[in-house]
Amino acid sequence: MWSPNATECIVRSVPSLGRTITVTGVPAKSSLAIMLFVNDDVETDQNIGFYFNPRFDEKKIVLNNRVNGFKIDVGTTEIKCSWNGLNLKECTFQHRVDPQTYIGLLVEGLNFVQVDIQDNTDFQGLQQSPLQLKSKIMLGKNVRLVAIPLEEGPAVNFWINDSDKIIAFQFNPRFDQKVIVRNSMKGGEWQKEDRSMVVPFTWELNQQYEFNIYVAEEFYSCVWDGVEVCKFDHRFPVGESIGFNVVGMCIKSIQVQ
């Protein structure tokens, strides 16, 4: 029944309030969990605003939270949960901390196929949504990002081993120059740039676009609003590229599948 390999998924810096989070995958063990953290406190694991824990061996779903290391009993209403499209009416959870502090989430015990974070808020007062996502496996994954660039040089960085000094690939559209720059970083030093300027649409900040980056065996393929705009050959073993972050954009939806 269980998938042999769990692929831990960590999403950093993304507020949960007003968003729908959908996780699709195969359970890797008898108990899996989705946790919404308080103030991005992923490292200590001591401040969890909401804990969704299906226990297959016990045939029950446990809802809980943890603040400063202490667990509190199950609550009611506010956070709504569904499973395979079924609305779990009894599986609701009342906020026990300020929902504005829900930032960051962790999925464990699941060989995930897709993570989708959908922003249901309106377009008023656009703010940057810095995001980090960590997975043990990126080869063969497609990252679909619906976002609104707010800076002249937003970027998607695929990094290695949690290091900001080793970047396997950076996708960096520069709106002021109307050029897409691709590069990698080794030991904190940027390597040789690849540049392309052929983009068959208008470069506009504060406009919503869809970006897809596919991690193939030999290269990254970058698609912008349905048009493949560039590729980038791997400069590091692809198995070492285990996460990415997004900067300079307001993220409306992110999918990894």
PLY file of the C-alpha trace (Angstrom):
ply
format ascii 1.0
element vertex 257
property float x
property float y
property float z
element edge 256
property int vertex1
property int vertex2
end_header
0.00 0.00 0.00
2.77 2.41 0.92
5.10 4.16 -1.50
8.73 3.10 -0.79
10.11 6.65 -0.70
8.78 9.68 1.12
9.74 13.02 -0.44
9.64 15.63 2.28
8.29 18.91 0.94
9.04 22.17 2.74
7.50 25.44 1.56
9.06 28.47 3.21
8.02 32.13 3.43
4.52 31.73 2.00
1.55 32.91 4.14
-1.30 30.39 4.37
-4.16 32.78 5.14
-6.47 33.14 2.12
-4.83 30.27 0.27
-5.98 26.78 -0.70
-3.24 24.16 -0.30
-3.67 20.92 -2.25
-1.22 18.04 -1.82
-1.45 14.94 -4.03
0.66 11.82 -3.52
1.02 8.26 -2.28
1.36 7.62 1.47
4.84 6.37 2.36
3.91 5.13 5.82
0.91 4.59 8.06
0.93 8.19 9.31
1.50 11.32 7.27
1.28 15.00 8.17
0.74 18.46 6.73
1.84 21.24 9.07
1.27 25.00 8.87
4.01 26.79 10.78
3.89 29.94 12.86
6.21 32.63 11.50
8.10 30.19 9.25
9.45 28.26 12.25
10.28 25.18 10.20
13.71 24.58 11.71
12.76 24.12 15.39
9.44 22.33 14.76
8.12 23.93 17.98
5.53 26.38 16.65
2.89 24.69 14.51
-0.35 26.58 13.97
-2.15 23.60 12.41
-1.31 19.90 12.18
-3.29 17.62 9.83
-2.39 14.01 10.58
-4.23 11.09 8.88
-3.33 7.85 10.68
-4.08 4.94 8.39
-3.34 2.27 10.97
-5.87 3.81 13.37
-8.28 4.91 10.63
-8.62 8.41 12.04
-7.52 11.98 11.37
-5.85 13.91 14.16
-5.94 17.73 14.20
-3.69 19.62 16.58
-1.24 22.47 17.05
1.94 23.13 18.99
3.11 26.45 20.42
6.49 26.72 22.14
6.73 22.95 22.11
3.38 22.25 23.79
0.54 20.38 22.10
-3.10 21.38 22.66
-6.26 19.28 22.24
-8.29 19.21 19.04
-10.43 22.26 18.21
-13.30 23.06 15.84
-14.07 25.10 12.69
-12.10 27.73 10.71
-9.57 25.60 8.79
-11.49 23.28 6.46
-10.08 19.99 5.14
-11.07 17.74 2.26
-9.78 14.39 1.00
-10.02 13.20 -2.63
-12.63 15.89 -3.24
-14.72 14.85 -0.25
-15.51 17.67 2.17
-14.63 16.40 5.65
-17.33 18.16 7.66
-16.02 16.82 10.96
-12.45 17.76 10.05
-12.42 21.49 10.81
-10.12 23.38 13.12
-10.56 26.64 14.99
-7.61 29.01 14.83
-5.66 28.97 18.07
-3.06 31.47 16.94
-3.35 34.57 14.78
-3.86 33.18 11.22
-1.79 36.08 9.92
1.21 34.29 11.44
0.71 31.09 9.41
3.83 31.20 7.23
5.48 28.10 5.80
4.36 24.50 5.62
5.78 20.99 5.71
4.52 17.76 4.14
6.03 14.51 5.42
5.29 10.81 5.10
4.09 11.22 1.52
5.67 10.57 -1.86
4.13 13.72 -3.27
3.08 14.03 -6.89
1.80 17.59 -6.79
1.71 20.54 -4.44
-0.63 23.37 -5.40
-0.86 26.60 -3.41
-3.65 28.80 -4.75
-3.96 32.41 -3.63
-7.67 33.27 -3.30
-7.13 36.91 -2.36
-7.80 39.78 -4.77
-5.21 41.74 -6.70
-5.31 44.77 -4.42
-2.12 45.73 -2.64
0.24 43.32 -4.41
3.11 42.16 -2.25
6.11 40.01 -2.93
5.72 36.37 -1.95
9.24 35.02 -1.40
9.00 31.24 -1.56
11.29 28.31 -0.86
10.41 24.71 -1.63
12.57 21.72 -0.77
12.15 18.21 -2.12
14.52 15.28 -2.31
13.64 14.68 -5.95
13.34 17.37 -8.65
14.34 15.34 -11.73
11.28 14.85 -13.91
9.30 17.48 -11.99
7.56 20.44 -13.58
7.30 23.65 -11.58
4.26 25.68 -12.65
4.24 29.21 -11.31
1.44 31.74 -11.81
2.82 35.03 -10.58
3.01 38.77 -11.04
6.55 40.17 -11.43
7.00 43.23 -9.23
10.74 43.85 -9.74
12.82 44.45 -12.84
14.77 41.25 -12.20
12.66 38.52 -10.55
14.24 35.08 -10.32
13.63 31.38 -9.79
16.67 29.67 -8.26
17.22 25.90 -8.12
19.65 25.37 -5.27
21.61 22.46 -3.88
21.80 21.15 -0.31
20.12 24.20 1.26
23.04 26.39 0.21
22.65 29.90 -1.20
26.23 29.59 -2.50
25.48 26.67 -4.84
22.74 27.37 -7.39
22.27 24.76 -10.10
20.13 27.07 -12.24
18.78 30.60 -12.08
15.95 31.73 -14.38
16.18 35.54 -14.35
13.96 37.56 -16.71
15.15 41.17 -16.62
12.25 43.42 -17.53
14.33 46.59 -17.78
16.63 44.94 -20.36
14.03 42.65 -21.98
16.41 39.71 -21.73
16.26 36.31 -20.00
19.48 35.53 -18.14
20.35 31.96 -17.11
23.26 31.07 -14.92
24.59 28.88 -12.11
26.60 29.63 -8.98
29.46 27.59 -7.53
31.14 28.42 -4.23
29.33 31.76 -4.11
30.64 32.79 -7.55
28.38 33.25 -10.56
29.44 31.30 -13.64
29.11 32.16 -17.35
25.73 33.66 -18.29
23.44 32.49 -21.07
21.20 35.23 -22.49
18.23 35.32 -24.85
16.02 38.19 -25.93
13.40 36.50 -28.11
10.16 36.68 -26.11
7.02 36.91 -28.30
5.01 39.19 -26.01
5.19 42.47 -24.16
7.36 42.74 -21.06
5.10 44.25 -18.39
5.57 44.43 -14.66
2.48 44.05 -12.43
0.92 41.70 -14.99
0.12 38.06 -14.33
2.10 35.40 -16.21
2.44 31.64 -16.13
5.93 30.14 -15.96
6.73 26.43 -16.28
10.19 25.03 -15.62
10.67 21.33 -16.36
13.70 19.49 -14.96
14.71 17.07 -17.73
17.59 14.59 -17.77
19.97 16.94 -19.61
18.53 20.43 -19.18
15.93 22.77 -17.69
13.16 23.76 -20.10
11.56 27.16 -19.47
8.09 27.97 -20.80
6.53 31.43 -20.45
2.80 31.75 -21.15
2.83 28.59 -23.25
5.97 29.45 -25.26
9.31 27.72 -24.64
11.68 30.68 -24.31
14.93 28.93 -23.32
16.75 25.83 -22.15
19.70 25.49 -19.80
22.05 22.49 -19.79
22.79 20.97 -16.41
26.10 22.06 -14.90
25.65 20.00 -11.73
24.45 16.40 -11.28
20.71 16.77 -11.60
20.09 14.54 -8.58
21.65 17.22 -6.38
19.11 19.90 -7.30
16.71 19.48 -4.39
14.84 22.74 -4.05
14.09 26.17 -5.42
13.08 29.64 -4.36
11.23 32.48 -6.04
11.97 36.17 -5.46
10.61 39.45 -6.82
7.11 38.16 -7.62
3.64 38.06 -6.11
2.76 34.36 -6.30
-0.83 33.46 -7.11
-0.36 29.71 -7.60
2.52 27.26 -7.39
2.43 23.64 -8.52
5.11 20.97 -8.46
4.17 17.80 -10.29
0 1
1 2
2 3
3 4
4 5
5 6
6 7
7 8
8 9
9 10
10 11
11 12
12 13
13 14
14 15
15 16
16 17
17 18
18 19
19 20
20 21
21 22
22 23
23 24
24 25
25 26
26 27
27 28
28 29
29 30
30 31
31 32
32 33
33 34
34 35
35 36
36 37
37 38
38 39
39 40
40 41
41 42
42 43
43 44
44 45
45 46
46 47
47 48
48 49
49 50
50 51
51 52
52 53
53 54
54 55
55 56
56 57
57 58
58 59
59 60
60 61
61 62
62 63
63 64
64 65
65 66
66 67
67 68
68 69
69 70
70 71
71 72
72 73
73 74
74 75
75 76
76 77
77 78
78 79
79 80
80 81
81 82
82 83
83 84
84 85
85 86
86 87
87 88
88 89
89 90
90 91
91 92
92 93
93 94
94 95
95 96
96 97
97 98
98 99
99 100
100 101
101 102
102 103
103 104
104 105
105 106
106 107
107 108
108 109
109 110
110 111
111 112
112 113
113 114
114 115
115 116
116 117
117 118
118 119
119 120
120 121
121 122
122 123
123 124
124 125
125 126
126 127
127 128
128 129
129 130
130 131
131 132
132 133
133 134
134 135
135 136
136 137
137 138
138 139
139 140
140 141
141 142
142 143
143 144
144 145
145 146
146 147
147 148
148 149
149 150
150 151
151 152
152 153
153 154
154 155
155 156
156 157
157 158
158 159
159 160
160 161
161 162
162 163
163 164
164 165
165 166
166 167
167 168
168 169
169 170
170 171
171 172
172 173
173 174
174 175
175 176
176 177
177 178
178 179
179 180
180 181
181 182
182 183
183 184
184 185
185 186
186 187
187 188
188 189
189 190
190 191
191 192
192 193
193 194
194 195
195 196
196 197
197 198
198 199
199 200
200 201
201 202
202 203
203 204
204 205
205 206
206 207
207 208
208 209
209 210
210 211
211 212
212 213
213 214
214 215
215 216
216 217
217 218
218 219
219 220
220 221
221 222
222 223
223 224
224 225
225 226
226 227
227 228
228 229
229 230
230 231
231 232
232 233
233 234
234 235
235 236
236 237
237 238
238 239
239 240
240 241
241 242
242 243
243 244
244 245
245 246
246 247
247 248
248 249
249 250
250 251
251 252
252 253
253 254
254 255
255 256
